């Protein structure tokens, strides 16, 4: 891809970024935010990490969102980063197809609509399959891509219908299309037919985890030349350690307690929070007389399930802040106040949260998902320890070992910071994205 200057003066050009899913409200509603909150205060995550990385390499980004709340294309701006946002209205056909859906992202008709029978079940099946493809308004997207003189399309998730539609639009507009993997898995039969074609037609895939690279090559027959080993970036200037005593004082946490922290979406199954709670129960039983604390920061679809679990008397000394923390300075305080970060997930794409914790000098205890194995590619030398998935006993033993060994925690935390500095900085990922966009 040749270098040029655009009407905005950027050195490379403009990249259109699109989030996965149907409409943005499906994501924002689960964490209790409005579209205005997203524009004014939302930071971090995959998308803004990529925007910063692209900017470091000379690329301008525009973020396209699809909404059920707007009637016409609407121009907004992301206040913290200055990124332009174009909000497009979902097609009317999408609104019709998704009426009565309990969960548009369910894998079965029952999960999406609830119990249905007879001919209505056939109708619901068709709506379930087609609905995700109707969520991307191709005409409005095409017009605004031209208006912004976009030179490439980058989709958050290739295992979703929006990616398929963007590949089609890219062919029509003669724009290259790229995508990342953030943990999604397709559920529909229609997707199963279209996805292999779309993946082979895409210009490049940014994948951080070795296991996912292997799956894509084996399942879809994607050539090595189209796969780029690119991780999610972290802002090292923002996420850095602060004094632990000061952080605990600011958060009213005891100076001498041993503290474990999890921050992220409250999704009991995918994030393995049920495993964490069972492990914490074991830690509590083995730590009588010691001040051990578990901090959980976040909200999500399973808030009520977690709230019910935390009423059990055996789950003591757990402090849950049940909101999506938008203030990164406060989140940095929480991470700096802790001794250990834990991510017991069953399924992830390439998570940003543990990278933020590592940047703040925290050792990591993570499950043996492919992404975590890549983050901690040298085990303890990379700043953390890996345990088997769905094994609360092993998780409890490793957390207990770190809590009982402050010197080991400090050393692993130092290595964690060095790992992130070397492999996951904004500048490093920016160079990788620039190479992919220019050479594919």
Helices and strands as residue ranges (DSSP letters): E 13-18, H 24-28, G 29-31, H 35-41, H 45-56, E 59-67, E 74-78, E 83-89, H 92-97, H 109-113, H 118-134, H 138-147, E 150-155, H 161-173, E 176-180, H 189-201, E 204-207, H 210-220, G 224-226, E 227-229, H 244-251, E 258-263, H 273-285, E 292-297, H 303-309, E 318-321, H 328-337, E 340-343, H 353-359, E 363-367, H 370-375, G 379-382, E 384-387, H 392-403, H 406-423, H 426-439
